């Protein structure tokens, strides 16, 4: 009996490790668990995440929130772009929802069928804003396009449509 | 006839050249916020308060200066900070500084940002300061305001001395560590240096006229 319990424990542990490995290795083409679909991020970590794509992909950083109407309106357009350029582009969504609206943000991401890791802002506004761009005044939505070499192609604080996003992504790809 | 043909030689390349411009990437203007030390722009332009009174920034300013807050009715960030609006207005009054809140959301006048909506909000929240409509977002544009709430504090000469956030915690007045605006008002009132002069906070983008 003791032997069977021990075996069961090992089996459960193995399953747990396997699930963890699957969720952490999720990519734009796979699926992610709730804890990696929306990960807390501080300014230093965010800089690292953005930098990790340097040399491999163009990056589109988009700061949004569920209560922000223009953010919600442009969100599906950005998702379409990620699907159109899976190998060349990495979209980094950062929710700036209030901490008490975290679940709402997660629900929204699920409804949008997001299958890559996105981030949830933690900490105070000013260091967060400065970590992303000194040009950003704090208005939402905010978008920044970064070329493969890490240089900022452009950034803006208003809502945009598919064509505008794509225009700047192409510009970044041609740099 | 020959003259007309000659004119076409000039006009056709011009039209062709202009049509090419449409394919160039448009670099959207990143608003330049008013610089510290700049004079308050459009200070003589009339704006309508929720009371029906016509005001100008010059008229609202008091002996020690003027506080301008670009704010609105529909932004959750405004809702979070709103419990500090009346205490700040009271502090400004005690320091002989005039206060006006401007609603720049011209693009949302039929989506909760009309004068009627503003009047209802002012009544509901018992605003103890002017709340005026910034027609066609002209003042916001001149100030380089980008979001709500966005603060601009001027001295007695109507020169900008502080710009940015109300404080560092929208969610909780009790947990504010740096009450930037309150400190700036107090210092302006007694003629002390303001530090920091600029800060940043998140907020809702201004809904510009379409």
Interface residues (C-beta under 8 A of the other chain):
Chain A: X67 X68 X70 X96 X98 X99 X124 X125 X126 X128 X129 X130 X135 X136 X137 X138 X139 X140 X141 X154 X155 X156 X157 X158 X159 X164 X167 X168 X171
Chain B: X25 X26 X27 X28 X30 X31 X33 X76 X80 X146 X147 X150 X165 X168 X169 X170 X171 X199 X200 X201 X202 X203 X204 X205 X206 X208
